[in-house]
Amino acid sequence: MTSPRPPSGRQRPLRYYSDSERIEGGSGSWDTLEWNKLDSQQTASGSSSTSFANLSCLLESERVIVEGYGVVLINTDEAGTLLVTNFRILFLSEGTRKVIPLGTIPLATIEKFNKMVLKVQSNNRQSDKNPPRRLLQVTGKDMRIIVYGFRPKTKQRRSVFDALLRCTKPERVWDLYTFACGLSKFGNANPKERLLNEYFRLLGKSSLRASMDMIEDGSFTLENELWRISDLNSNYNLCQTYPFAFMVPKSISDEELLQACSFRAKCRLPVITWCQPGSGAVIARSSQPLVGLMMNMRSNFDEKLVAAFCTQLGANKGERRKLYIADARPRKNALANGAMGGGSESSSNYFQSPIVFFGIDNIHAMRESYSRLRDYLDMHGATSSDGRSSFLRHTGWTWGGGNLSSMSASVSLLGDSGWLIHIQNVLAGAAWIAARVAVESASVLVHCSDGWDRTTQLVSLACLMLDPYYRTFAGFQALVEKDWLAFGHPFSDRVGMPNISGSGNFDLPRQSSSAGSYPSSPVRQSTQSAASQSASSSHAQNNYSPIFTQWVDSVSQLMRMYPCAFEFSPTFLVDFMDCLLSCRFGNFLCNSEKERQQCGITEACGCIWAYLTDLRSVATTSHVHCNPFYDPLKYDGPLLPPAASLAPTLWPQFHLRWACPEEAKAADIEVQCRAMRVKYSEMQKDKEATERRVDEISFAMESLSAELLRERRMSWSARESAKRATKEYRALTRAVQSLGCKINFTTSDIEDDPLETNNNNNNNNNTPRRRDRQGNNSDVSVSISLMSEENRAENQVGRVCEALCPLRTREGVCRWPEAGCAHLGSQFVGLKTNFDAFDRLSIQESYFKSE
């Protein structure tokens, strides 16, 4: 019996490949694995506590539960060791124990997992000797499908499967890993304080800071001329899914709020989520009105509350502000909700306010669209879960089935998923709201059915477009905590986590297929109708839906259109989503602020914002989370994208990172820019170091110049002193010669004798001693002797002195003998000045009388 032919125009499922086609002798192939060696390793390793307890890749409080050896990651054909911990599946490469990112996935990120058996097709008749392969397919919420292959005739797959059954769906929220890890170093400040701080900013009172004392005594109910903060829901008695405090018009009393809340689904009455500081325009949110099937139910209190959003315009005191009511649902869905008591407003009851329907589908349509997109990427990616690339691997430059028609078919499958259309609808609705507020200074009331899914997407995205503060790290955190967490987006239900009442509504499909192929996804089915029906029935009992993922995708589209308007990068959004889906931190647990308070999340779990801030603190602005193109001065106003620009594309950093990793990296130009910034930073540091060195050298040169200047001054001073000494010497010589004497200088070189030096010092010998130019010590002796009679006669200076002396008479007799002058021809040796003679001097007039 011949084997069935593979479907034409579509990639062949795994069962149509033979053993040689399937794995071509790679290092991690089935044929080259040393199974006996792996078995001995498993036997020798014993329990997980002894073999993998000290792995460096394990997080705090993370412990290994089950081990699997010789497991093959089918996507990339790698062999390694699979570990199931209380937080994730770890896949380590064989030998090096290096973590393989594709095969490592947190347990909370797993959407579903299935056991499969693959029968190997063989060309010979001994196919019975080839045992079927045991596979485990894991589908993640982060756009990846992983397939692990286990060796036949072992219980490893069963052990891993049972561990996943226990750990992926805990019975209580307290059984999650984040509670076992605790606060660690990422403490979580009270989110109520941060919510009040954001309200204070919107009211124009940013100088005030909220505190727990303010929350406990109720002193946070501040107001401005238009709006006020109400504490009516401080005990969550008004609305269990609303925050403890919200902003309402100042003109509406608490009694009127109590009456108005009963007219809205889940008591989610219209409240203010953002107000424009200058104009007074607001964006308000609520749930659908309970108008009934005939749409004839009314509430005067609800109409008065909505009318209070229409404040008077600043320029024209008599003109009221225009109000738009935006219904996120398709019109037919809004009318259908009337049969269950809901519906939409009547324009005539709300000051003729226009009612606009955005046509955004519900959570079930988003879930199916997301699943189809994931299957499309898995089918046509480079690392498909069946181990084969859709093109450019074995068939040359051809697509899928080897012709251009298959290429067109693959492209059409992306459009059939509908994901990009849903993203475009969300972007268009948010841009419309932002334009009404920014251009017309109008107020907009937004709601859907319950007001916590599509409503949250629209109002938060519109706020991101209008307020530049929300495009910073701190503002993005404030936006998410205000519009998503405080106003009750049911994260436990939508992300698929257990809630406070026990196990969550999220149902992980767990099935075992004994046939020899994968359970085909909708895009891989030859008949799509059957797959669609089975998929719809499987998800009918749960509320899982990627609503928040869709919003973050929309934010990434805005970042693509305005790359310089955001402080954070797309990589930050990817890491943020990974942290959220992994449930490693407690910020996004439970369905409302009330439930998180009852669970004590703030006191028991770590904070995702503290973790991301800690990552950025290492490298500051050069970190991968920081946008290197951010220009806050250029984009300090609203972002109003025109309709023509709202054509979304796949988010490469998130959608393509598993299916097409190389293409995802190539699309990220920020990596290259950041590398250039790192080089520039290094060059800047080198420049600063060089400048410091230059400054040091300049300072040293200045010091040397100052020292040289001082030396020059000292040299000049020495030369001047030498000149003065020379002049004095000459004058002294003339004076001595005038006395009939002469001065004799004699020098004698001697060697230093310590004993002689000591004796000389003790005897206080004042004989002058100096060093010659060679550094030898020399004695200088001065002697004054009388000049001979012939020399004195020839001494012109002496004769001039005698002739000019006023105290000498014509006879050569001195009139002042007491002065002690040196007489010519006397026996004096040396000069003598008798100062006592000056004291006894008695000048007589006869001394100077003419004779």
CORLINLIN-V19699 format. One line per field, one symbol per residue. phi: phi as a letter, one per 20 degrees, with the letter a starting at -180 (. if undefined). psi: psi as a letter, one per 40 degrees, with the letter a starting at -180 (. if undefined). A space follows every 10 residues. Layout:
BEGIN
phi=???
psi=???
END
This chain:
BEGIN
phi=.ffffffemb fffffeefff ffcdmffdff fefeffffff fffffmfffe ecfdffefef mecedcdcdm edefgdmdea dddddfcaed ddffnelefe gfedbfffef eabceccdef ecfeeefffe ffeedceddd fdmccdcddd ffmcdfffff ffffffefcf fcffefffff fmfledfdff ffffffffff ffencffecf bfffffemee febcfccbed dfdfdmefbf deffbbdcff edefffffff ffedflmeff cedacegfen fcddcadffe enfeldecbf fffffffffe fffffdfeee ffcddddfef gffffffffd nepcfeffec llffdddeme feffffffff fffffffffd eecffencff amdddmecdk enbfffffff fffffffmff ffffffffff ffffffffee leecddbcee mcdfffgfff fffffedfff edffffffff ffedefemff ffffendfdf epffffdffc bcdefebfff fgfeefdfff ffffffffdf ecdfaeffff ffffffffff fcfdedfedg ffffffffff fflfcegdem daffffffem ffedcfdfff ffffffffdl fefffeefef cfffddcfdc ffffeedfcf effdfdfefc fffffffeff ffffffffff ffffffffff ffffffffff ffffffffff ffffffffff ffffffffff ffffffffen ccdcdccbfc efcgffffff ffelfeffcb defenefbed ddcdcfefff fffeffffff fffeffedef eneefcfffm ffefnfefdn ebcefffffe fcfdfffdff e
psi=hiiiiihiei ihideehidd ddhffidfid dehgdddddd dddddbiddd dedfhdehih ehihdiihif ihhddefhia hhhhaedihh hhihdefhhh ddehhideeh diiihihhhh hidiefddeh iihhihhhhi effihhhhhi hifieddddd ddddddddgi dideeidddd dadbegihih dddddddddd ddeffedihi idddddefee giiaediihi fdfdefddhe eiieiihiid ehiddddddd deeihefgih ihdiihddde iihiiaaiig eidefehihd dddddddeeg iiiddhdehi iihihhheii ddddddedde eaaiihddef ffhhhhhefh iadddddddd ddddddddde idgieeeiid ifdefagiib eeiddddddd dddddddedd dddddddddd ddddddddde fiihhhibce fecddddddd ddddddhdde eidddddddd ddddddffhg ddddefiiad eaiiehhhhh ihheifiihh ideehdhedd dddddddded eifhhfdddd dddddddddd dgeeehdiid dddddddddd defdiedfii eiddddddef ddediihddd ddddddedeb eeieehheeh gdddgeaihg hiddefgiih hddddedddg ddddddeged dddddddddd dddddddddd dddddddddd dddddddddd dddddddddd dddddddddd ddddddddef iihhhiihhi ihhddddddd ddefhehhhi hadeeiiihh ihihiiiidd dddegddddd dddeheehid eehhegdeef ihiheieihi ihhgddddde hhhidedeii .
END
